[in-house]
């Protein structure tokens, strides 16, 4: 993570930006491809570092993958068994490696998964995933940093999630897609990425209903076939560029988005005084005359996304008054605060609540990305700041944003990667 981004602030951003495929849908769908017999071809997979890690894990367990000249990704699981164990060295690099548990259990009733790593945003346990698997008949043991999972006779079951966890919903869906009987997930996550995963699995022949609501029903089928599928656009990348327009005092047309996925973000941006206009394939955002303070509470979808919390905090740091941000999804997700303070922001954190007192100016300085979205927030602050900002640990940002330096440069930002 030694990369740096150097940004000279003060240029309003103008123009159009093309949004890439959704990281969080792409990662899980790549993993889910191992449930199929035959080749799966995926369009709109972003070229980001997290995708490369999933590719390495796929290759390591025996799956062939290749990029086509048209940018599509082919995933070709062999007809026999895959290696059931994910390597610590690879799995520690990202949290989404835990999704191999559901996919391997669905495929071959057995998995040994290194406890995952990922962004440092709280303890992120896996108890909900594990309870779900146990309900489906999986025996689980956790030893020396590995989860050993085996299902002698898996059968569908009714699973109530205490919290609508995205990863637990996805993991259970993947296993249940090939588990005999009916599985019902209650209090399931409703994120668009869950719907995308279900659409993908259904294209392979799965029988999944109800995604996008609290109750998902999955009738297990004996086999799934490879398919050709295109990933939805990344709503968080889109939201980040929307804030870039607002914070830099510019106007950006954010192309290749599904506007309904952006409604929670659009609503809050409008409250800050930005002008937002929806079109069929895009959203136009123009900075308002001033940035008004707003209160934000992060919640599972369709609530305001935790993955946009830090970026909004950057914007509200320049608001005319005080804003209150409550983080309800993750503990320990205010790490960007200390870095924003180095740039002149006035923010106080008390438990899960941050009070942001808007300031007139942020100043460029040396800061460090502590996680992916914190990194994005620092870029946004740097765009509006006076002088030069050097963002260390920018590798975090490249985990989730495709060509972010190029995209920002085309919009008129003064960005250098080194
Ligand atoms: C996914 C996204 C991440 C996003 C998050 C919430 C991917 C690869 N990552 O992460 O970008 O910020 O959804 O929208 O898709 N929890 C438990 N026990 C569990 C599982 C989760 O307590 O077994 C807790 C977590 O610690 C966290 C909360 O539930 O506090 C939400 O986690 P979850 O929805 O599972 O997020 P991820 O799937 O890890």
Boltz pocket constraint, residues with backbone or C-beta under 6 A from the ligand:
constraints:
  - pocket:
      binder: B
      contacts: [[A, 24], [A, 25], [A, 27], [A, 95], [A, 96], [A, 122], [A, 123], [A, 124], [A, 125], [A, 126], [A, 127], [A, 128], [A, 129], [A, 130], [A, 163], [A, 164], [A, 165], [A, 166], [A, 167], [A, 168], [A, 306], [A, 307], [A, 328], [A, 329], [A, 330], [A, 331]]
      max_distance: 6.0
